[in-house]
Amino acid sequence: MRLKEWREAEGKTQAEVAAHLGVEKSSVYRWENNGRDPDAATKRRIFLMSGGKVEPNDWYDLPGWKVKLTELMDRLISRAA
């Protein structure tokens, strides 16, 4: 489940989520609108806040993730060569 879906299902505002996480409301807006992903620690806090309904993996687009992993592996291989 995505953050926005969870938040709306719970009847929470972006401001309430932001206050609970200790971040700016604009950060929540960007996370929900694909402008930016939260850092790993914040993803864990979101997971806990949502009772496990918003998982850290929910932030990743799997096909995009595979492309990024392949690019990273190629860079590491070229450095090792």
N, CA, C and O atoms as a Maestro MAE file, in Angstrom:
{
 s_m_m2io_version
 :::
 2.0.0
}

f_m_ct {
 s_m_title
 :::
 protein
 m_atom[324] {
  # First column is atom index #
  i_m_mmod_type
  r_m_x_coord
  r_m_y_coord
  r_m_z_coord
  i_m_residue_number
  s_m_chain_name
  s_m_pdb_residue_name
  s_m_pdb_atom_name
  i_m_atomic_number
  :::
  1 25 0.854 -1.183 0.000 1 A "MET " " N  " 7
  2 3 0.000 0.000 0.000 1 A "MET " " CA " 6
  3 2 0.894 1.239 0.000 1 A "MET " " C  " 6
  4 15 1.898 1.294 0.711 1 A "MET " " O  " 8
  5 25 0.532 2.192 -0.775 2 A "ARG " " N  " 7
  6 3 1.284 3.445 -0.828 2 A "ARG " " CA " 6
  7 2 0.886 4.351 0.334 2 A "ARG " " C  " 6
  8 15 -0.199 4.218 0.899 2 A "ARG " " O  " 8
  9 25 1.775 5.263 0.674 3 A "LEU " " N  " 7
  10 3 1.554 6.167 1.796 3 A "LEU " " CA " 6
  11 2 0.250 6.939 1.645 3 A "LEU " " C  " 6
  12 15 -0.533 7.022 2.591 3 A "LEU " " O  " 8
  13 25 0.011 7.501 0.471 4 A "LYS " " N  " 7
  14 3 -1.201 8.309 0.272 4 A "LYS " " CA " 6
  15 2 -2.456 7.461 0.464 4 A "LYS " " C  " 6
  16 15 -3.415 7.908 1.094 4 A "LYS " " O  " 8
  17 25 -2.456 6.245 -0.073 5 A "GLU " " N  " 7
  18 3 -3.619 5.371 0.083 5 A "GLU " " CA " 6
  19 2 -3.876 5.073 1.563 5 A "GLU " " C  " 6
  20 15 -5.013 5.132 2.032 5 A "GLU " " O  " 8
  21 25 -2.813 4.757 2.282 6 A "TRP " " N  " 7
  22 3 -2.949 4.462 3.702 6 A "TRP " " CA " 6
  23 2 -3.454 5.687 4.462 6 A "TRP " " C  " 6
  24 15 -4.380 5.600 5.268 6 A "TRP " " O  " 8
  25 25 -2.820 6.839 4.183 7 A "ARG " " N  " 7
  26 3 -3.183 8.065 4.894 7 A "ARG " " CA " 6
  27 2 -4.651 8.411 4.683 7 A "ARG " " C  " 6
  28 15 -5.360 8.732 5.637 7 A "ARG " " O  " 8
  29 25 -5.104 8.347 3.446 8 A "GLU " " N  " 7
  30 3 -6.499 8.674 3.160 8 A "GLU " " CA " 6
  31 2 -7.457 7.662 3.783 8 A "GLU " " C  " 6
  32 15 -8.517 8.040 4.283 8 A "GLU " " O  " 8
  33 25 -7.089 6.364 3.758 9 A "ALA " " N  " 7
  34 3 -7.933 5.336 4.369 9 A "ALA " " CA " 6
  35 2 -8.060 5.543 5.879 9 A "ALA " " C  " 6
  36 15 -9.085 5.216 6.477 9 A "ALA " " O  " 8
  37 25 -7.005 6.092 6.484 10 A "GLU " " N  " 7
  38 3 -7.004 6.352 7.921 10 A "GLU " " CA " 6
  39 2 -7.614 7.709 8.270 10 A "GLU " " C  " 6
  40 15 -7.810 8.025 9.444 10 A "GLU " " O  " 8
  41 25 -7.910 8.505 7.249 11 A "GLY " " N  " 7
  42 3 -8.493 9.822 7.479 11 A "GLY " " CA " 6
  43 2 -7.508 10.831 8.041 11 A "GLY " " C  " 6
  44 15 -7.897 11.768 8.737 11 A "GLY " " O  " 8
  45 25 -6.227 10.637 7.737 12 A "LYS " " N  " 7
  46 3 -5.181 11.534 8.244 12 A "LYS " " CA " 6
  47 2 -4.802 12.559 7.181 12 A "LYS " " C  " 6
  48 15 -4.896 12.294 5.982 12 A "LYS " " O  " 8
  49 25 -4.379 13.716 7.632 13 A "THR " " N  " 7
  50 3 -3.905 14.748 6.712 13 A "THR " " CA " 6
  51 2 -2.392 14.610 6.534 13 A "THR " " C  " 6
  52 15 -1.719 13.941 7.317 13 A "THR " " O  " 8
  53 25 -1.879 15.247 5.504 14 A "GLN " " N  " 7
  54 3 -0.430 15.267 5.313 14 A "GLN " " CA " 6
  55 2 0.246 15.931 6.507 14 A "GLN " " C  " 6
  56 15 1.330 15.517 6.919 14 A "GLN " " O  " 8
  57 25 -0.382 16.948 7.056 15 A "ALA " " N  " 7
  58 3 0.186 17.647 8.212 15 A "ALA " " CA " 6
  59 2 0.281 16.724 9.423 15 A "ALA " " C  " 6
  60 15 1.265 16.768 10.160 15 A "ALA " " O  " 8
  61 25 -0.729 15.897 9.631 16 A "GLU " " N  " 7
  62 3 -0.698 14.966 10.763 16 A "GLU " " CA " 6
  63 2 0.407 13.924 10.602 16 A "GLU " " C  " 6
  64 15 1.123 13.613 11.554 16 A "GLU " " O  " 8
  65 25 0.535 13.394 9.400 17 A "VAL " " N  " 7
  66 3 1.594 12.415 9.133 17 A "VAL " " CA " 6
  67 2 2.958 13.067 9.326 17 A "VAL " " C  " 6
  68 15 3.852 12.488 9.944 17 A "VAL " " O  " 8
  69 25 3.109 14.272 8.794 18 A "ALA " " N  " 7
  70 3 4.379 14.990 8.926 18 A "ALA " " CA " 6
  71 2 4.727 15.227 10.393 18 A "ALA " " C  " 6
  72 15 5.872 15.031 10.802 18 A "ALA " " O  " 8
  73 25 3.752 15.644 11.174 19 A "ALA " " N  " 7
  74 3 3.996 15.901 12.597 19 A "ALA " " CA " 6
  75 2 4.402 14.621 13.318 19 A "ALA " " C  " 6
  76 15 5.300 14.642 14.160 19 A "ALA " " O  " 8
  77 25 3.757 13.524 12.999 20 A "HIS " " N  " 7
  78 3 4.084 12.247 13.638 20 A "HIS " " CA " 6
  79 2 5.514 11.816 13.293 20 A "HIS " " C  " 6
  80 15 6.221 11.258 14.132 20 A "HIS " " O  " 8
  81 25 5.929 12.081 12.056 21 A "LEU " " N  " 7
  82 3 7.260 11.671 11.604 21 A "LEU " " CA " 6
  83 2 8.343 12.693 11.915 21 A "LEU " " C  " 6
  84 15 9.531 12.391 11.805 21 A "LEU " " O  " 8
  85 25 7.947 13.889 12.301 22 A "GLY " " N  " 7
  86 3 8.924 14.938 12.581 22 A "GLY " " CA " 6
  87 2 9.547 15.521 11.333 22 A "GLY " " C  " 6
  88 15 10.728 15.867 11.316 22 A "GLY " " O  " 8
  89 25 8.725 15.630 10.265 23 A "VAL " " N  " 7
  90 3 9.208 16.201 9.001 23 A "VAL " " CA " 6
  91 2 8.264 17.315 8.577 23 A "VAL " " C  " 6
  92 15 7.224 17.533 9.200 23 A "VAL " " O  " 8
  93 25 8.630 18.009 7.526 24 A "GLU " " N  " 7
  94 3 7.781 19.068 6.986 24 A "GLU " " CA " 6
  95 2 6.638 18.459 6.166 24 A "GLU " " C  " 6
  96 15 6.788 17.389 5.578 24 A "GLU " " O  " 8
  97 25 5.517 19.139 6.136 25 A "LYS " " N  " 7
  98 3 4.380 18.696 5.340 25 A "LYS " " CA " 6
  99 2 4.765 18.580 3.871 25 A "LYS " " C  " 6
  100 15 4.278 17.697 3.165 25 A "LYS " " O  " 8
  101 25 5.636 19.467 3.414 26 A "SER " " N  " 7
  102 3 6.055 19.429 2.006 26 A "SER " " CA " 6
  103 2 6.790 18.129 1.674 26 A "SER " " C  " 6
  104 15 6.735 17.663 0.537 26 A "SER " " O  " 8
  105 25 7.474 17.543 2.654 27 A "SER " " N  " 7
  106 3 8.143 16.257 2.422 27 A "SER " " CA " 6
  107 2 7.118 15.169 2.152 27 A "SER " " C  " 6
  108 15 7.287 14.370 1.231 27 A "SER " " O  " 8
  109 25 6.056 15.132 2.949 28 A "VAL " " N  " 7
  110 3 5.002 14.139 2.751 28 A "VAL " " CA " 6
  111 2 4.374 14.331 1.379 28 A "VAL " " C  " 6
  112 15 4.108 13.356 0.676 28 A "VAL " " O  " 8
  113 25 4.136 15.571 0.996 29 A "TYR " " N  " 7
  114 3 3.576 15.858 -0.323 29 A "TYR " " CA " 6
  115 2 4.468 15.291 -1.421 29 A "TYR " " C  " 6
  116 15 3.976 14.635 -2.339 29 A "TYR " " O  " 8
  117 25 5.780 15.537 -1.338 30 A "ARG " " N  " 7
  118 3 6.717 15.044 -2.364 30 A "ARG " " CA " 6
  119 2 6.756 13.520 -2.389 30 A "ARG " " C  " 6
  120 15 6.809 12.921 -3.463 30 A "ARG " " O  " 8
  121 25 6.732 12.887 -1.220 31 A "TRP " " N  " 7
  122 3 6.743 11.421 -1.178 31 A "TRP " " CA " 6
  123 2 5.499 10.860 -1.862 31 A "TRP " " C  " 6
  124 15 5.580 9.882 -2.605 31 A "TRP " " O  " 8
  125 25 4.366 11.476 -1.611 32 A "GLU " " N  " 7
  126 3 3.115 10.976 -2.172 32 A "GLU " " CA " 6
  127 2 2.984 11.252 -3.665 32 A "GLU " " C  " 6
  128 15 2.248 10.557 -4.364 32 A "GLU " " O  " 8
  129 25 3.673 12.233 -4.139 33 A "ASN " " N  " 7
  130 3 3.546 12.616 -5.544 33 A "ASN " " CA " 6
  131 2 4.796 12.282 -6.345 33 A "ASN " " C  " 6
  132 15 5.061 12.894 -7.380 33 A "ASN " " O  " 8
  133 25 5.558 11.315 -5.866 34 A "ASN " " N  " 7
  134 3 6.731 10.779 -6.554 34 A "ASN " " CA " 6
  135 2 7.815 11.800 -6.839 34 A "ASN " " C  " 6
  136 15 8.598 11.637 -7.775 34 A "ASN " " O  " 8
  137 25 7.863 12.829 -6.053 35 A "GLY " " N  " 7
  138 3 8.917 13.811 -6.218 35 A "GLY " " CA " 6
  139 2 10.201 13.403 -5.517 35 A "GLY " " C  " 6
  140 15 11.292 13.843 -5.880 35 A "GLY " " O  " 8
  141 25 10.054 12.559 -4.509 36 A "ARG " " N  " 7
  142 3 11.216 12.174 -3.714 36 A "ARG " " CA " 6
  143 2 10.836 11.000 -2.827 36 A "ARG " " C  " 6
  144 15 9.669 10.840 -2.469 36 A "ARG " " O  " 8
  145 25 11.810 10.188 -2.474 37 A "ASP " " N  " 7
  146 3 11.588 9.091 -1.534 37 A "ASP " " CA " 6
  147 2 12.175 9.473 -0.182 37 A "ASP " " C  " 6
  148 15 13.186 10.173 -0.121 37 A "ASP " " O  " 8
  149 25 11.554 9.021 0.896 38 A "PRO " " N  " 7
  150 3 12.138 9.258 2.217 38 A "PRO " " CA " 6
  151 2 13.407 8.423 2.394 38 A "PRO " " C  " 6
  152 15 13.613 7.433 1.692 38 A "PRO " " O  " 8
  153 25 14.247 8.832 3.333 39 A "ASP " " N  " 7
  154 3 15.451 8.039 3.610 39 A "ASP " " CA " 6
  155 2 15.054 6.741 4.308 39 A "ASP " " C  " 6
  156 15 13.901 6.564 4.701 39 A "ASP " " O  " 8
  157 25 16.022 5.834 4.458 40 A "ALA " " N  " 7
  158 3 15.740 4.506 5.009 40 A "ALA " " CA " 6
  159 2 15.162 4.575 6.418 40 A "ALA " " C  " 6
  160 15 14.240 3.826 6.742 40 A "ALA " " O  " 8
  161 25 15.684 5.456 7.254 41 A "ALA " " N  " 7
  162 3 15.180 5.570 8.628 41 A "ALA " " CA " 6
  163 2 13.723 6.039 8.641 41 A "ALA " " C  " 6
  164 15 12.921 5.560 9.442 41 A "ALA " " O  " 8
  165 25 13.392 6.962 7.765 42 A "THR " " N  " 7
  166 3 12.015 7.461 7.697 42 A "THR " " CA " 6
  167 2 11.084 6.393 7.147 42 A "THR " " C  " 6
  168 15 9.941 6.277 7.589 42 A "THR " " O  " 8
  169 25 11.565 5.607 6.180 43 A "LYS " " N  " 7
  170 3 10.741 4.502 5.669 43 A "LYS " " CA " 6
  171 2 10.397 3.534 6.796 43 A "LYS " " C  " 6
  172 15 9.278 3.025 6.861 43 A "LYS " " O  " 8
  173 25 11.352 3.281 7.677 44 A "ARG " " N  " 7
  174 3 11.084 2.400 8.821 44 A "ARG " " CA " 6
  175 2 10.052 3.026 9.755 44 A "ARG " " C  " 6
  176 15 9.176 2.330 10.268 44 A "ARG " " O  " 8
  177 25 10.151 4.345 9.978 45 A "ARG " " N  " 7
  178 3 9.178 5.022 10.848 45 A "ARG " " CA " 6
  179 2 7.778 5.003 10.227 45 A "ARG " " C  " 6
  180 15 6.779 4.851 10.932 45 A "ARG " " O  " 8
  181 25 7.719 5.157 8.910 46 A "ILE " " N  " 7
  182 3 6.427 5.092 8.215 46 A "ILE " " CA " 6
  183 2 5.839 3.687 8.348 46 A "ILE " " C  " 6
  184 15 4.641 3.527 8.582 46 A "ILE " " O  " 8
  185 25 6.684 2.679 8.197 47 A "PHE " " N  " 7
  186 3 6.252 1.291 8.359 47 A "PHE " " CA " 6
  187 2 5.647 1.085 9.746 47 A "PHE " " C  " 6
  188 15 4.569 0.505 9.874 47 A "PHE " " O  " 8
  189 25 6.331 1.555 10.774 48 A "LEU " " N  " 7
  190 3 5.839 1.407 12.145 48 A "LEU " " CA " 6
  191 2 4.569 2.218 12.366 48 A "LEU " " C  " 6
  192 15 3.624 1.728 12.984 48 A "LEU " " O  " 8
  193 25 4.537 3.448 11.870 49 A "MET " " N  " 7
  194 3 3.377 4.317 12.040 49 A "MET " " CA " 6
  195 2 2.138 3.700 11.402 49 A "MET " " C  " 6
  196 15 1.037 3.817 11.940 49 A "MET " " O  " 8
  197 25 2.313 3.040 10.252 50 A "SER " " N  " 7
  198 3 1.179 2.481 9.514 50 A "SER " " CA " 6
  199 2 0.822 1.067 9.970 50 A "SER " " C  " 6
  200 15 -0.050 0.428 9.383 50 A "SER " " O  " 8
  201 25 1.486 0.583 11.005 51 A "GLY " " N  " 7
  202 3 1.209 -0.768 11.472 51 A "GLY " " CA " 6
  203 2 1.619 -1.819 10.453 51 A "GLY " " C  " 6
  204 15 1.029 -2.898 10.390 51 A "GLY " " O  " 8
  205 25 2.628 -1.500 9.659 52 A "GLY " " N  " 7
  206 3 3.147 -2.438 8.662 52 A "GLY " " CA " 6
  207 2 2.429 -2.400 7.333 52 A "GLY " " C  " 6
  208 15 2.732 -3.200 6.447 52 A "GLY " " O  " 8
  209 25 1.496 -1.500 7.174 53 A "LYS " " N  " 7
  210 3 0.731 -1.445 5.916 53 A "LYS " " CA " 6
  211 2 1.488 -0.743 4.795 53 A "LYS " " C  " 6
  212 15 1.270 -1.051 3.623 53 A "LYS " " O  " 8
  213 25 2.368 0.190 5.127 54 A "VAL " " N  " 7
  214 3 3.209 0.847 4.121 54 A "VAL " " CA " 6
  215 2 4.619 0.314 4.342 54 A "VAL " " C  " 6
  216 15 5.301 0.695 5.293 54 A "VAL " " O  " 8
  217 25 5.042 -0.568 3.453 55 A "GLU " " N  " 7
  218 3 6.331 -1.234 3.602 55 A "GLU " " CA " 6
  219 2 7.431 -0.463 2.873 55 A "GLU " " C  " 6
  220 15 7.153 0.240 1.901 55 A "GLU " " O  " 8
  221 25 8.675 -0.587 3.332 56 A "PRO " " N  " 7
  222 3 9.778 0.078 2.635 56 A "PRO " " CA " 6
  223 2 9.844 -0.277 1.152 56 A "PRO " " C  " 6
  224 15 10.193 0.577 0.337 56 A "PRO " " O  " 8
  225 25 9.521 -1.501 0.785 57 A "ASN " " N  " 7
  226 3 9.563 -1.899 -0.625 57 A "ASN " " CA " 6
  227 2 8.491 -1.233 -1.466 57 A "ASN " " C  " 6
  228 15 8.589 -1.223 -2.693 57 A "ASN " " O  " 8
  229 25 7.471 -0.677 -0.832 58 A "ASP " " N  " 7
  230 3 6.416 0.004 -1.577 58 A "ASP " " CA " 6
  231 2 6.934 1.248 -2.297 58 A "ASP " " C  " 6
  232 15 6.268 1.764 -3.195 58 A "ASP " " O  " 8
  233 25 8.091 1.722 -1.919 59 A "TRP " " N  " 7
  234 3 8.649 2.929 -2.531 59 A "TRP " " CA " 6
  235 2 9.361 2.639 -3.840 59 A "TRP " " C  " 6
  236 15 9.683 3.562 -4.589 59 A "TRP " " O  " 8
  237 25 9.610 1.365 -4.124 60 A "TYR " " N  " 7
  238 3 10.415 1.015 -5.287 60 A "TYR " " CA " 6
  239 2 9.560 0.526 -6.434 60 A "TYR " " C  " 6
  240 15 8.671 -0.309 -6.265 60 A "TYR " " O  " 8
  241 25 9.847 1.060 -7.597 61 A "ASP " " N  " 7
  242 3 9.264 0.584 -8.832 61 A "ASP " " CA " 6
  243 2 10.172 -0.551 -9.293 61 A "ASP " " C  " 6
  244 15 11.310 -0.303 -9.690 61 A "ASP " " O  " 8
  245 25 9.689 -1.789 -9.248 62 A "LEU " " N  " 7
  246 3 10.548 -2.930 -9.512 62 A "LEU " " CA " 6
  247 2 11.289 -2.865 -10.843 62 A "LEU " " C  " 6
  248 15 12.500 -3.087 -10.853 62 A "LEU " " O  " 8
  249 25 10.632 -2.575 -11.967 63 A "PRO " " N  " 7
  250 3 11.419 -2.494 -13.204 63 A "PRO " " CA " 6
  251 2 12.496 -1.408 -13.124 63 A "PRO " " C  " 6
  252 15 13.617 -1.618 -13.586 63 A "PRO " " O  " 8
  253 25 12.171 -0.260 -12.546 64 A "GLY " " N  " 7
  254 3 13.164 0.798 -12.375 64 A "GLY " " CA " 6
  255 2 14.276 0.380 -11.437 64 A "GLY " " C  " 6
  256 15 15.438 0.725 -11.650 64 A "GLY " " O  " 8
  257 25 13.925 -0.357 -10.407 65 A "TRP " " N  " 7
  258 3 14.906 -0.850 -9.445 65 A "TRP " " CA " 6
  259 2 15.889 -1.788 -10.130 65 A "TRP " " C  " 6
  260 15 17.091 -1.715 -9.877 65 A "TRP " " O  " 8
  261 25 15.397 -2.658 -10.985 66 A "LYS " " N  " 7
  262 3 16.278 -3.590 -11.689 66 A "LYS " " CA " 6
  263 2 17.256 -2.840 -12.596 66 A "LYS " " C  " 6
  264 15 18.426 -3.211 -12.690 66 A "LYS " " O  " 8
  265 25 16.781 -1.798 -13.254 67 A "VAL " " N  " 7
  266 3 17.655 -0.995 -14.110 67 A "VAL " " CA " 6
  267 2 18.741 -0.339 -13.270 67 A "VAL " " C  " 6
  268 15 19.911 -0.355 -13.654 67 A "VAL " " O  " 8
  269 25 18.373 0.238 -12.130 68 A "LYS " " N  " 7
  270 3 19.360 0.890 -11.267 68 A "LYS " " CA " 6
  271 2 20.365 -0.111 -10.723 68 A "LYS " " C  " 6
  272 15 21.551 0.200 -10.621 68 A "LYS " " O  " 8
  273 25 19.911 -1.307 -10.371 69 A "LEU " " N  " 7
  274 3 20.823 -2.333 -9.882 69 A "LEU " " CA " 6
  275 2 21.803 -2.754 -10.971 69 A "LEU " " C  " 6
  276 15 22.995 -2.922 -10.710 69 A "LEU " " O  " 8
  277 25 21.304 -2.922 -12.177 70 A "THR " " N  " 7
  278 3 22.176 -3.292 -13.290 70 A "THR " " CA " 6
  279 2 23.214 -2.211 -13.545 70 A "THR " " C  " 6
  280 15 24.385 -2.520 -13.768 70 A "THR " " O  " 8
  281 25 22.805 -0.956 -13.517 71 A "GLU " " N  " 7
  282 3 23.746 0.147 -13.718 71 A "GLU " " CA " 6
  283 2 24.806 0.163 -12.618 71 A "GLU " " C  " 6
  284 15 25.989 0.360 -12.896 71 A "GLU " " O  " 8
  285 25 24.387 -0.041 -11.387 72 A "LEU " " N  " 7
  286 3 25.329 -0.077 -10.276 72 A "LEU " " CA " 6
  287 2 26.318 -1.227 -10.429 72 A "LEU " " C  " 6
  288 15 27.519 -1.047 -10.228 72 A "LEU " " O  " 8
  289 25 25.821 -2.392 -10.778 73 A "MET " " N  " 7
  290 3 26.703 -3.554 -10.973 73 A "MET " " CA " 6
  291 2 27.702 -3.289 -12.097 73 A "MET " " C  " 6
  292 15 28.876 -3.634 -11.972 73 A "MET " " O  " 8
  293 25 27.253 -2.687 -13.182 74 A "ASP " " N  " 7
  294 3 28.154 -2.361 -14.295 74 A "ASP " " CA " 6
  295 2 29.258 -1.406 -13.850 74 A "ASP " " C  " 6
  296 15 30.417 -1.573 -14.229 74 A "ASP " " O  " 8
  297 25 28.898 -0.404 -13.045 75 A "ARG " " N  " 7
  298 3 29.914 0.544 -12.549 75 A "ARG " " CA " 6
  299 2 30.913 -0.156 -11.644 75 A "ARG " " C  " 6
  300 15 32.116 0.083 -11.743 75 A "ARG " " O  " 8
  301 25 30.420 -1.021 -10.760 76 A "LEU " " N  " 7
  302 3 31.321 -1.743 -9.857 76 A "LEU " " CA " 6
  303 2 32.248 -2.672 -10.633 76 A "LEU " " C  " 6
  304 15 33.429 -2.786 -10.307 76 A "LEU " " O  " 8
  305 25 31.727 -3.323 -11.638 77 A "ILE " " N  " 7
  306 3 32.557 -4.232 -12.448 77 A "ILE " " CA " 6
  307 2 33.625 -3.444 -13.204 77 A "ILE " " C  " 6
  308 15 34.774 -3.876 -13.293 77 A "ILE " " O  " 8
  309 25 33.244 -2.289 -13.745 78 A "SER " " N  " 7
  310 3 34.222 -1.496 -14.496 78 A "SER " " CA " 6
  311 2 35.319 -0.941 -13.578 78 A "SER " " C  " 6
  312 15 36.464 -0.794 -14.005 78 A "SER " " O  " 8
  313 25 34.979 -0.635 -12.335 79 A "ARG " " N  " 7
  314 3 35.991 -0.167 -11.383 79 A "ARG " " CA " 6
  315 2 36.953 -1.296 -11.012 79 A "ARG " " C  " 6
  316 15 38.148 -1.063 -10.827 79 A "ARG " " O  " 8
  317 25 36.434 -2.503 -10.905 80 A "ALA " " N  " 7
  318 3 37.254 -3.644 -10.519 80 A "ALA " " CA " 6
  319 2 38.196 -4.095 -11.638 80 A "ALA " " C  " 6
  320 15 39.219 -4.732 -11.390 80 A "ALA " " O  " 8
  321 25 37.831 -3.754 -12.861 81 A "ALA " " N  " 7
  322 3 38.632 -4.214 -14.013 81 A "ALA " " CA " 6
  323 2 39.904 -3.420 -14.187 81 A "ALA " " C  " 6
  324 15 40.677 -3.687 -15.107 81 A "ALA " " O  " 8
  :::
 }
 m_bond[323] {
  # First column is bond index #
  i_m_from
  i_m_to
  i_m_order
  :::
  1 1 2 1
  2 2 3 1
  3 3 4 2
  4 3 5 1
  5 5 6 1
  6 6 7 1
  7 7 8 2
  8 7 9 1
  9 9 10 1
  10 10 11 1
  11 11 12 2
  12 11 13 1
  13 13 14 1
  14 14 15 1
  15 15 16 2
  16 15 17 1
  17 17 18 1
  18 18 19 1
  19 19 20 2
  20 19 21 1
  21 21 22 1
  22 22 23 1
  23 23 24 2
  24 23 25 1
  25 25 26 1
  26 26 27 1
  27 27 28 2
  28 27 29 1
  29 29 30 1
  30 30 31 1
  31 31 32 2
  32 31 33 1
  33 33 34 1
  34 34 35 1
  35 35 36 2
  36 35 37 1
  37 37 38 1
  38 38 39 1
  39 39 40 2
  40 39 41 1
  41 41 42 1
  42 42 43 1
  43 43 44 2
  44 43 45 1
  45 45 46 1
  46 46 47 1
  47 47 48 2
  48 47 49 1
  49 49 50 1
  50 50 51 1
  51 51 52 2
  52 51 53 1
  53 53 54 1
  54 54 55 1
  55 55 56 2
  56 55 57 1
  57 57 58 1
  58 58 59 1
  59 59 60 2
  60 59 61 1
  61 61 62 1
  62 62 63 1
  63 63 64 2
  64 63 65 1
  65 65 66 1
  66 66 67 1
  67 67 68 2
  68 67 69 1
  69 69 70 1
  70 70 71 1
  71 71 72 2
  72 71 73 1
  73 73 74 1
  74 74 75 1
  75 75 76 2
  76 75 77 1
  77 77 78 1
  78 78 79 1
  79 79 80 2
  80 79 81 1
  81 81 82 1
  82 82 83 1
  83 83 84 2
  84 83 85 1
  85 85 86 1
  86 86 87 1
  87 87 88 2
  88 87 89 1
  89 89 90 1
  90 90 91 1
  91 91 92 2
  92 91 93 1
  93 93 94 1
  94 94 95 1
  95 95 96 2
  96 95 97 1
  97 97 98 1
  98 98 99 1
  99 99 100 2
  100 99 101 1
  101 101 102 1
  102 102 103 1
  103 103 104 2
  104 103 105 1
  105 105 106 1
  106 106 107 1
  107 107 108 2
  108 107 109 1
  109 109 110 1
  110 110 111 1
  111 111 112 2
  112 111 113 1
  113 113 114 1
  114 114 115 1
  115 115 116 2
  116 115 117 1
  117 117 118 1
  118 118 119 1
  119 119 120 2
  120 119 121 1
  121 121 122 1
  122 122 123 1
  123 123 124 2
  124 123 125 1
  125 125 126 1
  126 126 127 1
  127 127 128 2
  128 127 129 1
  129 129 130 1
  130 130 131 1
  131 131 132 2
  132 131 133 1
  133 133 134 1
  134 134 135 1
  135 135 136 2
  136 135 137 1
  137 137 138 1
  138 138 139 1
  139 139 140 2
  140 139 141 1
  141 141 142 1
  142 142 143 1
  143 143 144 2
  144 143 145 1
  145 145 146 1
  146 146 147 1
  147 147 148 2
  148 147 149 1
  149 149 150 1
  150 150 151 1
  151 151 152 2
  152 151 153 1
  153 153 154 1
  154 154 155 1
  155 155 156 2
  156 155 157 1
  157 157 158 1
  158 158 159 1
  159 159 160 2
  160 159 161 1
  161 161 162 1
  162 162 163 1
  163 163 164 2
  164 163 165 1
  165 165 166 1
  166 166 167 1
  167 167 168 2
  168 167 169 1
  169 169 170 1
  170 170 171 1
  171 171 172 2
  172 171 173 1
  173 173 174 1
  174 174 175 1
  175 175 176 2
  176 175 177 1
  177 177 178 1
  178 178 179 1
  179 179 180 2
  180 179 181 1
  181 181 182 1
  182 182 183 1
  183 183 184 2
  184 183 185 1
  185 185 186 1
  186 186 187 1
  187 187 188 2
  188 187 189 1
  189 189 190 1
  190 190 191 1
  191 191 192 2
  192 191 193 1
  193 193 194 1
  194 194 195 1
  195 195 196 2
  196 195 197 1
  197 197 198 1
  198 198 199 1
  199 199 200 2
  200 199 201 1
  201 201 202 1
  202 202 203 1
  203 203 204 2
  204 203 205 1
  205 205 206 1
  206 206 207 1
  207 207 208 2
  208 207 209 1
  209 209 210 1
  210 210 211 1
  211 211 212 2
  212 211 213 1
  213 213 214 1
  214 214 215 1
  215 215 216 2
  216 215 217 1
  217 217 218 1
  218 218 219 1
  219 219 220 2
  220 219 221 1
  221 221 222 1
  222 222 223 1
  223 223 224 2
  224 223 225 1
  225 225 226 1
  226 226 227 1
  227 227 228 2
  228 227 229 1
  229 229 230 1
  230 230 231 1
  231 231 232 2
  232 231 233 1
  233 233 234 1
  234 234 235 1
  235 235 236 2
  236 235 237 1
  237 237 238 1
  238 238 239 1
  239 239 240 2
  240 239 241 1
  241 241 242 1
  242 242 243 1
  243 243 244 2
  244 243 245 1
  245 245 246 1
  246 246 247 1
  247 247 248 2
  248 247 249 1
  249 249 250 1
  250 250 251 1
  251 251 252 2
  252 251 253 1
  253 253 254 1
  254 254 255 1
  255 255 256 2
  256 255 257 1
  257 257 258 1
  258 258 259 1
  259 259 260 2
  260 259 261 1
  261 261 262 1
  262 262 263 1
  263 263 264 2
  264 263 265 1
  265 265 266 1
  266 266 267 1
  267 267 268 2
  268 267 269 1
  269 269 270 1
  270 270 271 1
  271 271 272 2
  272 271 273 1
  273 273 274 1
  274 274 275 1
  275 275 276 2
  276 275 277 1
  277 277 278 1
  278 278 279 1
  279 279 280 2
  280 279 281 1
  281 281 282 1
  282 282 283 1
  283 283 284 2
  284 283 285 1
  285 285 286 1
  286 286 287 1
  287 287 288 2
  288 287 289 1
  289 289 290 1
  290 290 291 1
  291 291 292 2
  292 291 293 1
  293 293 294 1
  294 294 295 1
  295 295 296 2
  296 295 297 1
  297 297 298 1
  298 298 299 1
  299 299 300 2
  300 299 301 1
  301 301 302 1
  302 302 303 1
  303 303 304 2
  304 303 305 1
  305 305 306 1
  306 306 307 1
  307 307 308 2
  308 307 309 1
  309 309 310 1
  310 310 311 1
  311 311 312 2
  312 311 313 1
  313 313 314 1
  314 314 315 1
  315 315 316 2
  316 315 317 1
  317 317 318 1
  318 318 319 1
  319 319 320 2
  320 319 321 1
  321 321 322 1
  322 322 323 1
  323 323 324 2
  :::
 }
}
